[in-house]
Amino acid sequence: MQNRILALFCVYLLTSVCLQAQQIIRYDRATELLEMGSFARYFEDTTNQLSHVQISKMPDAQFTNSLDKVINLGFTSSRIWLKWDIGNQTNEPVYAILEAQDVDFVDAYVVSEDTTYFLETGVLRPFSNRYFGINSITLYLGRHPRQLYIALKDMNGLVLPIKLGTIRPVVQKVYRETMINAFVVGVMALIALFSFFMFVSLHDRTYLLYTLHVIFSALTLLTFEGYLFDLLWRDMPYMNNGINSSLIRLFTLLTSIAFSVSFLNISAVHPHINRAYQGVSILAIGVVLAKIMGIQSAEMAFNVIVLVTFLSFLATGFWLYRRGFRPARFYLLGWGIYIVEVLLLVLTLFNIISFDHTVTYYGYQIGAVCQVTLLTFALIDRINLLRNSISQAQELALKRLDENQQLVERHNLVLENQLQQTQPTASDELQQVLKMIREERERVRKIPIPTLESVLLFTSDDIIRIEAMGSYTTVHFINRKELVASRSMAEFEQVLIDHDHFFKVHKSHLVNLNYITKYRRGDGGTLMMTDGSEVDVARRVKPEFLKKMGLDN
């Protein structure tokens, strides 16, 4: 019996030694970086009081093995201790580089044959505490390291890519990261300037909102990568207390909502969705305020709001595109990749997908560059469409000008014939002629429509309906052509106030009553126009519209 117990005890010891040996990092390639995540063991200090000396004396059985290449511990208020056993098989000193630059508190305890030290760093500690004065925290482990202990505490999710290597691959890694981020920020800065120039030229608030969104997106990237701490407030770590980053992310979300509502013209097309986005904005502000007050779960709630909001952007844009709202294609083109990449990044925080893929590790950079580049192409394409519509409208205007000239000649001929009559003209016949002249004169009276390049003149009979599009309007003509006019719906109402056959049936639509083919009853009702389009009638104007059309009986 004693022999059996002794044999089992030996097997247990051998198994423990083997398992412990499997956790040792053996670094033998001096030109490469080695992922440390799958070799880590972690311990959750719920008291947040244990020192590095106490942790170093704890048995390995109290630590839990990490199975992922990239350590993802999610959201916790506890202090997380990580432990590694390291064996350096090269002749060069090795370093551990932490690729998460926005961790609040990072405590490192390095045990080596040639160096042993304890370091307190992180974004809430002075920048001068870092071994290298760069945005990424780098730890010197010496030539013969044995153990490395790292304690992490952060209000946000703890996702920690950490790698081991000599100075050469570490420098190459830092240089590559810096170049990628500099390229992304440079592109975003150029796009922001371009959008602001478009706003100054066109006076369209959509471009201003997009400019603000690009700026806050760039600031979000600079915050996550630690560049704001590095460049602006090295001696003021309290600036990284989470308030600045939370406010920057909040304004990024709010400007994305404002831009989407303006670009898709949601306030006019679907007021209920517009009110829903207003509610989401208020909710996001409340959640961020809760996070600033120290509520831990608020960070997760904010990420959920971002996830749901961005999904709704795609759904709303696709729905409007299917309904024939052509500008929605620009939105889907410019935002599709960006939203997908941000969603992937959010999913990594919930540990649903891994962080060690290129599309997730560089997700924000890829999404931001694709968004601003594709949306710039979309804006240029939009300008080309405006020019094409102007050209088509000019052709129609020239055609109407020729018709008007013929009409004037016909009027002159009628008057001449009346004057040449030998018998006096009966008063009723003269009144009929004068009435005809007035009607024709009213029909040919021109309506000015300003565009980006000029002011075009059209008769009221050329226009089927006018549709609001933010600070612009889309004029639909009888030849099934469209023209984007740099005039608001309110301005068109003033211009057409003397034209009785125009009626504003909805806050987004002014229709020519002469081109209505069918009225379908409903809550407010729906109009069928001669060009095949359908226009909703607002419930508040339904009685007045029915009276105007003689349908109130």
ChimeraX attribute file (.defattr): number of C-alpha atoms within 10 A of each C-alpha:
attribute: neighborCount
match mode: 1-to-1
recipient: residues
	/A:1	6
	/A:2	7
	/A:3	8
	/A:4	9
	/A:5	10
	/A:6	11
	/A:7	12
	/A:8	12
	/A:9	12
	/A:10	12
	/A:11	12
	/A:12	12
	/A:13	12
	/A:14	12
	/A:15	12
	/A:16	14
	/A:17	11
	/A:18	11
	/A:19	11
	/A:20	12
	/A:21	11
	/A:22	12
	/A:23	18
	/A:24	16
	/A:25	22
	/A:26	14
	/A:27	18
	/A:28	14
	/A:29	13
	/A:30	20
	/A:31	13
	/A:32	18
	/A:33	23
	/A:34	20
	/A:35	18
	/A:36	21
	/A:37	21
	/A:38	15
	/A:39	21
	/A:40	25
	/A:41	22
	/A:42	21
	/A:43	19
	/A:44	19
	/A:45	16
	/A:46	12
	/A:47	9
	/A:48	13
	/A:49	10
	/A:50	12
	/A:51	11
	/A:52	17
	/A:53	10
	/A:54	9
	/A:55	17
	/A:56	15
	/A:57	8
	/A:58	11
	/A:59	8
	/A:60	15
	/A:61	9
	/A:62	11
	/A:63	16
	/A:64	14
	/A:65	18
	/A:66	19
	/A:67	13
	/A:68	17
	/A:69	20
	/A:70	21
	/A:71	25
	/A:72	21
	/A:73	17
	/A:74	14
	/A:75	19
	/A:76	17
	/A:77	17
	/A:78	17
	/A:79	20
	/A:80	20
	/A:81	23
	/A:82	24
	/A:83	23
	/A:84	20
	/A:85	20
	/A:86	22
	/A:87	16
	/A:88	23
	/A:89	14
	/A:90	15
	/A:91	11
	/A:92	14
	/A:93	16
	/A:94	24
	/A:95	21
	/A:96	22
	/A:97	21
	/A:98	18
	/A:99	20
	/A:100	18
	/A:101	19
	/A:102	24
	/A:103	25
	/A:104	19
	/A:105	17
	/A:106	22
	/A:107	17
	/A:108	19
	/A:109	22
	/A:110	21
	/A:111	21
	/A:112	17
	/A:113	12
	/A:114	10
	/A:115	13
	/A:116	16
	/A:117	11
	/A:118	13
	/A:119	15
	/A:120	16
	/A:121	19
	/A:122	25
	/A:123	26
	/A:124	21
	/A:125	19
	/A:126	17
	/A:127	22
	/A:128	12
	/A:129	13
	/A:130	18
	/A:131	13
	/A:132	13
	/A:133	13
	/A:134	17
	/A:135	23
	/A:136	21
	/A:137	25
	/A:138	20
	/A:139	20
	/A:140	19
	/A:141	28
	/A:142	20
	/A:143	20
	/A:144	20
	/A:145	22
	/A:146	19
	/A:147	20
	/A:148	21
	/A:149	21
	/A:150	19
	/A:151	23
	/A:152	19
	/A:153	21
	/A:154	22
	/A:155	21
	/A:156	21
	/A:157	20
	/A:158	20
	/A:159	20
	/A:160	19
	/A:161	20
	/A:162	20
	/A:163	20
	/A:164	25
	/A:165	25
	/A:166	26
	/A:167	19
	/A:168	13
	/A:169	17
	/A:170	21
	/A:171	12
	/A:172	14
	/A:173	15
	/A:174	15
	/A:175	11
	/A:176	12
	/A:177	16
	/A:178	15
	/A:179	11
	/A:180	14
	/A:181	18
	/A:182	13
	/A:183	14
	/A:184	21
	/A:185	22
	/A:186	14
	/A:187	16
	/A:188	22
	/A:189	17
	/A:190	13
	/A:191	21
	/A:192	22
	/A:193	14
	/A:194	15
	/A:195	23
	/A:196	22
	/A:197	15
	/A:198	18
	/A:199	18
	/A:200	13
	/A:201	10
	/A:202	13
	/A:203	15
	/A:204	17
	/A:205	19
	/A:206	23
	/A:207	23
	/A:208	20
	/A:209	23
	/A:210	25
	/A:211	25
	/A:212	20
	/A:213	22
	/A:214	26
	/A:215	21
	/A:216	22
	/A:217	23
	/A:218	23
	/A:219	19
	/A:220	23
	/A:221	20
	/A:222	19
	/A:223	21
	/A:224	15
	/A:225	20
	/A:226	21
	/A:227	21
	/A:228	18
	/A:229	25
	/A:230	18
	/A:231	11
	/A:232	10
	/A:233	15
	/A:234	18
	/A:235	13
	/A:236	14
	/A:237	16
	/A:238	14
	/A:239	17
	/A:240	21
	/A:241	14
	/A:242	20
	/A:243	16
	/A:244	14
	/A:245	18
	/A:246	21
	/A:247	17
	/A:248	20
	/A:249	21
	/A:250	21
	/A:251	21
	/A:252	20
	/A:253	23
	/A:254	23
	/A:255	23
	/A:256	22
	/A:257	22
	/A:258	19
	/A:259	22
	/A:260	23
	/A:261	23
	/A:262	22
	/A:263	21
	/A:264	26
	/A:265	23
	/A:266	21
	/A:267	17
	/A:268	20
	/A:269	21
	/A:270	14
	/A:271	12
	/A:272	12
	/A:273	16
	/A:274	20
	/A:275	13
	/A:276	11
	/A:277	20
	/A:278	16
	/A:279	12
	/A:280	19
	/A:281	21
	/A:282	12
	/A:283	14
	/A:284	22
	/A:285	19
	/A:286	14
	/A:287	22
	/A:288	21
	/A:289	16
	/A:290	15
	/A:291	22
	/A:292	18
	/A:293	11
	/A:294	13
	/A:295	13
	/A:296	17
	/A:297	16
	/A:298	21
	/A:299	21
	/A:300	19
	/A:301	15
	/A:302	21
	/A:303	17
	/A:304	15
	/A:305	18
	/A:306	21
	/A:307	19
	/A:308	13
	/A:309	19
	/A:310	22
	/A:311	15
	/A:312	14
	/A:313	21
	/A:314	17
	/A:315	13
	/A:316	19
	/A:317	24
	/A:318	17
	/A:319	13
	/A:320	19
	/A:321	18
	/A:322	12
	/A:323	10
	/A:324	12
	/A:325	15
	/A:326	12
	/A:327	18
	/A:328	23
	/A:329	18
	/A:330	22
	/A:331	24
	/A:332	23
	/A:333	16
	/A:334	23
	/A:335	24
	/A:336	20
	/A:337	19
	/A:338	23
	/A:339	24
	/A:340	19
	/A:341	23
	/A:342	21
	/A:343	21
	/A:344	21
	/A:345	22
	/A:346	20
	/A:347	18
	/A:348	20
	/A:349	21
	/A:350	17
	/A:351	16
	/A:352	10
	/A:353	14
	/A:354	19
	/A:355	25
	/A:356	16
	/A:357	11
	/A:358	9
	/A:359	16
	/A:360	21
	/A:361	17
	/A:362	17
	/A:363	22
	/A:364	23
	/A:365	22
	/A:366	19
	/A:367	22
	/A:368	25
	/A:369	20
	/A:370	20
	/A:371	22
	/A:372	24
	/A:373	15
	/A:374	19
	/A:375	20
	/A:376	17
	/A:377	14
	/A:378	19
	/A:379	18
	/A:380	12
	/A:381	13
	/A:382	14
	/A:383	13
	/A:384	12
	/A:385	15
	/A:386	19
	/A:387	17
	/A:388	14
	/A:389	17
	/A:390	23
	/A:391	13
	/A:392	15
	/A:393	21
	/A:394	17
	/A:395	12
	/A:396	18
	/A:397	18
	/A:398	13
	/A:399	11
	/A:400	18
	/A:401	17
	/A:402	10
	/A:403	12
	/A:404	18
	/A:405	10
	/A:406	11
	/A:407	15
	/A:408	15
	/A:409	10
	/A:410	12
	/A:411	15
	/A:412	11
	/A:413	12
	/A:414	13
	/A:415	13
	/A:416	11
	/A:417	9
	/A:418	15
	/A:419	12
	/A:420	9
	/A:421	9
	/A:422	7
	/A:423	8
	/A:424	10
	/A:425	12
	/A:426	9
	/A:427	9
	/A:428	9
	/A:429	10
	/A:430	13
	/A:431	12
	/A:432	12
	/A:433	16
	/A:434	13
	/A:435	12
	/A:436	13
	/A:437	16
	/A:438	11
	/A:439	11
	/A:440	15
	/A:441	15
	/A:442	14
	/A:443	15
	/A:444	19
	/A:445	14
	/A:446	18
	/A:447	17
	/A:448	14
	/A:449	18
	/A:450	15
	/A:451	18
	/A:452	14
	/A:453	10
	/A:454	9
	/A:455	14
	/A:456	16
	/A:457	19
	/A:458	21
	/A:459	17
	/A:460	20
	/A:461	16
	/A:462	20
	/A:463	22
	/A:464	23
	/A:465	25
	/A:466	25
	/A:467	22
	/A:468	23
	/A:469	25
	/A:470	21
	/A:471	17
	/A:472	17
	/A:473	20
	/A:474	19
	/A:475	20
	/A:476	19
	/A:477	20
	/A:478	15
	/A:479	13
	/A:480	11
	/A:481	15
	/A:482	20
	/A:483	24
	/A:484	23
	/A:485	25
	/A:486	20
	/A:487	18
	/A:488	16
	/A:489	24
	/A:490	11
	/A:491	10
	/A:492	17
	/A:493	16
	/A:494	9
	/A:495	13
	/A:496	15
	/A:497	12
	/A:498	10
	/A:499	13
	/A:500	10
	/A:501	16
	/A:502	20
	/A:503	20
	/A:504	19
	/A:505	23
	/A:506	21
	/A:507	17
	/A:508	22
	/A:509	22
	/A:510	22
	/A:511	22
	/A:512	20
	/A:513	19
	/A:514	13
	/A:515	18
	/A:516	19
	/A:517	12
	/A:518	12
	/A:519	17
	/A:520	13
	/A:521	10
	/A:522	10
	/A:523	11
	/A:524	17
	/A:525	15
	/A:526	17
	/A:527	22
	/A:528	16
	/A:529	20
	/A:530	15
	/A:531	17
	/A:532	11
	/A:533	11
	/A:534	15
	/A:535	21
	/A:536	20
	/A:537	24
	/A:538	19
	/A:539	14
	/A:540	11
	/A:541	15
	/A:542	17
	/A:543	13
	/A:544	14
	/A:545	19
	/A:546	13
	/A:547	11
	/A:548	14
	/A:549	10
	/A:550	9
	/A:551	11
	/A:552	11
	/A:553	5
